[in-house]
Amino acid sequence: MSYDKELAAAKKAASLAASLCQKVQKALSQSDVQWKSDKTPVTVADYGSQAIVSFVLERELSDEPVSLVAEEDSGDLCKDSGKDTLQRITKLVNETIAIDGSYSACTLSPEDILTAIDSGKSEGGSFGRHWVLDPIDGTKGFVRGDQYAVALALLDNGKVVLGVLACPNLPLASIAGNVPSENAVGCLFYAKVGSGTFMQSLDGSSPVKVHVSDIGNSEDASFFEPFEKAHSLQDLTSSIARKLGVKAPPVRIDSQAKYGAISRGDGAIYMRFPRKGYRERIWDHAAGSIVVTEAGGVVIDAAGRPLDFSKGRLLDSDTGIIATNPKLMPSILKAVRESLEEKPSSR
């Protein structure tokens, strides 16, 4: 399978969703942010992004059923307290679609928006095709005005075959060394199995092929980890970095933008170790993992196993996730094992 049509649809969907997110982030109000039962934020942009991606995939791939595994659902929007929020989302989605021009004859109703959002309730699995979406990966970063990503991938019989990361706030130039960039921002990374990883600007510049860092000495490597302390055990990653002799301080940014940065060699290592009992969601890693692997990298769990996206909405792993290049992986796994043995109480 070439997946060319699917990749084109994914790029269009993620880019349009990112356009909506950019508009919301520039003028984010308190009423645009709500809190879910798990104490994580959700914004009108999360819902709008999911609705747009669902809409575009259905339109662009109308000759096949679209199964979508996505983070959000419309439950809170269906309540009386959610009516104003739903109207705002509907307006945002229609404005975004109208500006694009491809679907100019189409105006979505609030009911259409609810249906589009709830199309993301698929359970995924090991059979058939399933799209996997995080409409805004890194919502806390989005709310702060920092990094976030629209992350969209396609599973075919349980394997990730393409992925797209739209990163509206990521500089086109390297972010290595935590040095603020004055250059243009807004990156679109995309990868298709067997075809490599490419990056272009969100405004449509010519794509360039990217590759992970080829550093073989861990002392020269820099590493990424989540910005939020609650998302990873930073004392554990610090211990691993010390064992590897890493001299540079960690680069902490939100979202799968880290996968994009790793794919183009901004850093050499990404480590994430969630707290004990947490199960990763497939939408948090599906797109990012293929963006890194098609750029020549390796993405595995902390036990050294490939990530398994075929088990439904949750990853079949609770050990942690590592992304790096093939040269560094053996020494990283050794340092991980040693650090976990020293700190069993933290896991």
N, C-alpha and C positions, 0 to 999 in steps of 0.2 A: 504494500500500500504506500502511495506517495504522500497522502495527507496534505497535499497542497491546498485544496479547497478549504479544508478544516483550519489550516494555519492562517489563511487569509481572513477567514471569518473570526478567528480568535484575536488576531491583531486589530481588526476593526472594532470588535466588541470591547476589548481592553482599552483601546485608545479613546473611544467615545466615553466609556465609563470614567476614565481618568480626567477627561475634559469636564465632566459634571463635578467630580471631586475637587478639582482645582477651583472651580467657581465657588463651591461651598466653603472651602478652606479660607479663601480670601476674605470672606465676610461671615465667618462662623459666629453664630449667636448662641446664647445659653439654651434657648428653646430648641436648637438643632441637635442637642446632645441629650440622650436619655441613658439610663442605667439598667442593664439586664439583671435578672435574678442572681447570676453568678458574679455580680459586682464588676462587670466589664462594660465599657461604654459602647453605645451604638448611636450612629448619627443618621441624619436624613441622607447623607452621602452614601453610607453603607447600603441603605435600602435602595436608593436611586441607582447606584452602581450595579447592584444585583438585578434590578429590573431591566436595565439597559442591556446587560450581557445576555440575559435570558431572551429578550426581544430580538437582539441582533442574531444570535445563534439560530433561533426559530426561523427568522426571515432568510438568512443566508444559506441555511442547510435545510430548506423546506422539504427536500425529497427524502429525508430520513428522520425518525423519531429522535428527539433530543432528551437525553437523560442528564440531569444536572444535580450534582452534589454540592450544595452551597451552605454557607454559614447561617444566613438569616432566615427568619420566617415572619409572616405578617401578623402573628398573634396580637401584639400590642397595638398595631395599627387598626385592627378591627374593633377595638374598644372605643367607647364614646370619647375617652380622653385622647385618642389617637387621630381623631378626624382632621384636626387642623394640620397635624404633621403629614398625614396622607395627602392632603390637598397641596401642601408645599412640595412633597416628593413628586406628585403628578405634574405639577408645573415645571419643576426642574427637568424631569425626564423629557417632557414634550419640547421644552426650549432646546435641550441638547440635541434631540433628534432633528428638530427643524433647522438648526444651524448647520448640521452635517449635510442636509439636503438629499440624502439617498432615499429617505422615506418621507418625503415632504407631504404626501397625501394622507399621512397617518397621524391621528391624534388619539392618544390613549386616555381612557377614562380611569378614575380611581379604582374601579373594579378590575380593569385590565392590569393595573399596577400590582394589585394584590395577587392576581393570578400569576403574573410574571415572577414575583418574589417567591411565591410558594411552589413554583416549578422546581425550586432547588431542594426539594425534600427527598430526592432519590437516595437510596441507601448504597449505591455503587456496587462493588463486588468484583468477582473474578471472571464474569462472563459478559460479553458485549462491550459496547462503548459507553463511557460515562465521562461527562465534563465535570471538572472539579474547580470550584471557584471560591476564593476569598475576596469579596467585593472591596473591602479595604483591609489589607493585612497591616497591622500596626495602627489600630484606631487611636490608641493613646498618643502615639506620635503625631497622627493626623490632627488631633485636638490641640496638641501643643504647638502645631505649626511646623513640625519636623518631618522626618521621613515616613513614608508609607508606600504601599504598592497595591495595585490591582493585579491579582495573581490568578491565572487561568491555565488549566492543563487539560489534556485529554488522555483518558485511560482506554486502552483497547485490550480486552481480556486480562485486566489486572495490571498491565504494564503502562507506564507513562510514555506516550509516543510523541507528544509535543507540549510545549509550555511557553507562555508569554508572561512577562513581568512589565507592567507599566509603572514607572517610578517617577512621578512628576517633580519631586524635589531633589532627585539625585543629580549632581553635576555630571556633565558629559565628560569632564576631565577627571582624572584619578582623585580619590579622596584619601590616598595613602598618607599615613602619618598625622591624621587628624588636622591637616592644614585646610583652613577654610578656602573654598574656591570662589573666585570672582567670575568664573566662566558661566556659560549658559547652563541651565538645568533642564531636566526632563528627558529621561531615557526610556526607550522601549527595547527590552531584551527578548529575543525569541529563539527557540530551538526546536528542531524536528529530528527524530531518531535517525541517526546515520548521516546527518547533514551539517553538523556543527552548530555553533551558537553565534548569533549576530546581534549587534546593537545599533540603534539609530536614534535620532532625537524624536521626541514625541510630535514635533511639528513636521516630520517627514523627510529628514535628510537621508542621503544615501547610506545604506547599512554597511557596517564594517564587521568583519569576522573577528571574534575575540577568543582569547585563550587564557587559561589559568596561569598563575605564576609558575616558573620552572625552578624556583629555589629548592635546593636540596639540603641546605644546612639550616636546621631549625633556629639556630642563633640569629640568623639574618631574617627570619620570618616575622611578619606581623599577623595579629589575629583579631577577628571580629567576634563579638558576643552581643546578646540582646541588651538594649538600653535599660529596660526595666529590670530591676533586681529580682522581682518576683518571677520573672520568666526563666531564670537560669541561676544555678548555684555558682556565683562569681568567685567564691573562695576556692571552689574546686577547680575552675578554669585557671585561676591564679597559680594553684599548686602544679597543675599540668604544665603551664607556661614556664615555671621555674625549672622543672625537671628537663624541659626541652632547651633551656638556656635562652629563651626568647628575651631579647633586651627591650624591644619596643613596648610601650604601654598598649593595652587593648583599645580597639576602636569600637565604641559602643553606639550602635544605631538601631532604630526600630525596623521591623518588617523584613520581608524577603528581599528588600533592596540589598541586604548583605550578600545574598546568593549572586545577585547581579554584579556587585562589586568584586566578589571572589572570581567570578567567571572571566573578568577582564584583567585580573592580576593586581587589583588594588591592595589586596592582602593575600596571604597564603593559607590561612586557616580560619575556619568558622567552627565554634564549639557551642553547643547548647545542652545544658543538663537540667531538665526540669526537676521539681521537687518530687519526692517519693509519692507514688500513687497517681501522678498525672499521666494521662494518655494523650499523645499528640493527635491532632486532627489532620486528616490527609490534606486538607486545603492549605495548611500552614507550610507544606513542604513539596507538594507535587510539582508545581511549576518551577520552583527554585532548584529542585534536584536535577531536572533534566537540563536546565540552563547551565549548571555547573558541569555535569557529566559530558554533555556534548561539547563543552569547551576544553575537554581533556582532563577534567577533575574526577574525584571520587567522592561519593556521598554514601555514608554507611551509619549504622547505629554504633553505640559505644562498645557493643560486643563484637563488632567487626562484620556484621551482616548487612546485606543490601536492604534498603527500605522496602517494605512490602505494602503496596497500596491496594491490595486485592481483598482486604478483609472487611470492607465496609467503610464507614465514616471515620473510623479511628485507625491509626497506625498500629500494627502489631509489634510494638516495641515501647518499653518504658525506661530504657537505659541511657538515653541521650543521643545526640546526633552530631556527626563530625563531617565537615566538607573541607577537602584540601586537594593537593596534587598527589600523584602516585608515589613520588619520591619521599615525601614526608610522612605518608600514612603509617608505615610500620613503626617508626619512632613515636608517633603520636599515640597509637594504640598501646604501646608499651607503657608510656607515661600515664595514660588513662588508667590502665589496669593497676599500676603501682599506687596512683593517687586514690583510687576507689578502695583499695585494700587498706590504706592508711586512714581513710575517713568513712568507714561503713555507716556511721550514725547519721551522716548527712544525706544518705540515699534511702 
